[in-house]
Amino acid sequence: MKVREQSVGKMVTKDRTIFNRMFVVIMVIAFFNYNSSTMLSITLPKYANELGASAQAVGLLAGIFAMCALLMRPFSGQIVDNENKLVMLRVCLSVILVSLFGLTVSDKYWMLLVFRGLNGFAWGVGSTLMMTLASSCFSATNMATGIGIYGIGQTLARTVAPMFAFPFANRFGYNNLYYVNVALMTICLLLTFFLKIEYTPPQKRKYSIKLKDIVYFPAILPASVILCNSVTKGSINAFLVIYALDMGIENIGIYFTIQAITVFAFRPLVSWLSDRFGTLKVLIPCELCIIVAMLVISSAQSVLYFIIASILMGLALAGEQPILMAECVKSAPSEKRGSASNTSYIGVDVGVFIGSNIAGFFVAYAGYKNMFLGMTIPVIIATILYYVLVNKRKKHA
């Protein structure tokens, strides 16, 4: 599996197999980044709740990361397409490192909000950058498989992080847990010195605040489904731990661990099925799994319900994430992959921000069970629209 050389303001990549040094290093950096991100996303809401934050405040904290990342999205694709990728990667990791150190000394809600927001600003560029660097190692015909392999770093992180984060935080405190995040990000920064990415500055850097330069419109359809799925997943990240604790379930970390193990086990198979039989035949069952998982969570009475929901959600994430992100990237030529990747992450950020904040108000006025039940609606709408529009496109073709 090889890619051809690119230049003119882009990273120069000579013909190489997918498992070259650059891809392996980027994959390791992704692993540590998502490990850190997972630990923060599942523990910060509970920490804020212990500091006395209301349901709406917890929802805002869960969404501030996505909101700040979203504010960077208009520029992140253009930064990735125009600037030295290696330099920008180091800048992003450095800013994330500063934000994580800030969380280690945070003992008030407003401090958590500020440093989590700073973390989101850096992630808004860094996530697009890492996806673009990784995707340059894939061929167009194997993009779903390649992104599935890249996603192993994410799934491994989501497997390890919950098993480690809650026991560590309960014994040593949340602030000390965030010191672990500082150590992980320091390793990521050091790993960038093992990368060699040649860079030729473009004759003219092109920056614009026009919508057509921020969003890659051929990627809108899959990005819209990503957005709706993220609305639902944002509610889980913000309130599942608190919901379970209110029911007297202490070991809810098992939900995230089993979900991640399921993703890890089935993602290569689901990605292969997508390349073999087409995205629609795999994506629709994945979306149905999300809907059923939310129904199970909304009716949960014991930890067994959460285990069943985690398996269903894991099966869904094994397919819908790489399929939809691959559809975004495949819609663009190589010189526009930064913008296409950026468009997919805009969907993630908007969805998480909307989902976590709506969930906070929903919880305050209708309770947890009704909130999780209501969060099936965005996925149902997205599934129907995607099915109809893709089939309509096929008929026109």
Secondary structure as the mmCIF struct_conf table of DSSP 4:
data_model
#
loop_
_struct_conf.conf_type_id
_struct_conf.id
_struct_conf.beg_label_comp_id
_struct_conf.beg_label_asym_id
_struct_conf.beg_label_seq_id
_struct_conf.end_label_comp_id
_struct_conf.end_label_asym_id
_struct_conf.end_label_seq_id
BEND BEND1 VAL A 8 LYS A 10
STRN STRN1 MET A 11 VAL A 12
BEND BEND2 ASP A 15 ASP A 15
TURN_TY1_P TURN_TY1_P1 ILE A 18 PHE A 19
BEND BEND3 ASN A 20 ASN A 20
HELX_RH_AL_P HELX_RH_AL_P1 ARG A 21 GLU A 50
TURN_TY1_P TURN_TY1_P2 LEU A 51 GLY A 52
HELX_RH_AL_P HELX_RH_AL_P2 ALA A 55 ASN A 82
BEND BEND4 GLU A 83 GLU A 83
HELX_RH_AL_P HELX_RH_AL_P3 LYS A 85 THR A 104
TURN_TY1_P TURN_TY1_P3 VAL A 105 VAL A 105
BEND BEND5 LYS A 108 LYS A 108
HELX_RH_AL_P HELX_RH_AL_P4 TYR A 109 SER A 135
TURN_TY1_P TURN_TY1_P4 SER A 136 CYS A 137
BEND BEND6 PHE A 138 PHE A 138
HELX_RH_3T_P HELX_RH_3T_P1 ALA A 140 ASN A 142
HELX_RH_AL_P HELX_RH_AL_P5 MET A 143 TYR A 150
TURN_TY1_P TURN_TY1_P5 GLY A 151 GLY A 151
HELX_RH_AL_P HELX_RH_AL_P6 ILE A 152 PHE A 172
HELX_RH_AL_P HELX_RH_AL_P7 TYR A 174 LEU A 191
HELX_RH_3T_P HELX_RH_3T_P2 THR A 192 PHE A 194
STRN STRN2 GLU A 198 TYR A 199
BEND BEND7 GLN A 203 LYS A 204
BEND BEND8 LYS A 210 LYS A 210
HELX_RH_AL_P HELX_RH_AL_P8 LEU A 211 ILE A 214
BEND BEND9 VAL A 215 VAL A 215
HELX_RH_3T_P HELX_RH_3T_P3 PHE A 217 ALA A 219
HELX_RH_AL_P HELX_RH_AL_P9 ILE A 220 ASP A 246
TURN_TY1_P TURN_TY1_P6 MET A 247 GLY A 248
TURN_TY1_P TURN_TY1_P7 ILE A 252 ILE A 252
HELX_RH_AL_P HELX_RH_AL_P10 GLY A 253 PHE A 277
HELX_RH_AL_P HELX_RH_AL_P11 THR A 279 SER A 298
TURN_TY1_P TURN_TY1_P8 SER A 299 SER A 299
BEND BEND10 SER A 302 SER A 302
HELX_RH_AL_P HELX_RH_AL_P12 VAL A 303 LYS A 330
TURN_TY1_P TURN_TY1_P9 SER A 331 SER A 331
BEND BEND11 ALA A 332 ALA A 332
HELX_RH_3T_P HELX_RH_3T_P4 SER A 334 LYS A 336
HELX_RH_AL_P HELX_RH_AL_P13 ARG A 337 ALA A 366
HELX_RH_AL_P HELX_RH_AL_P14 TYR A 368 GLY A 374
TURN_TY1_P TURN_TY1_P10 MET A 375 THR A 376
HELX_RH_AL_P HELX_RH_AL_P15 ILE A 377 HIS A 396
#
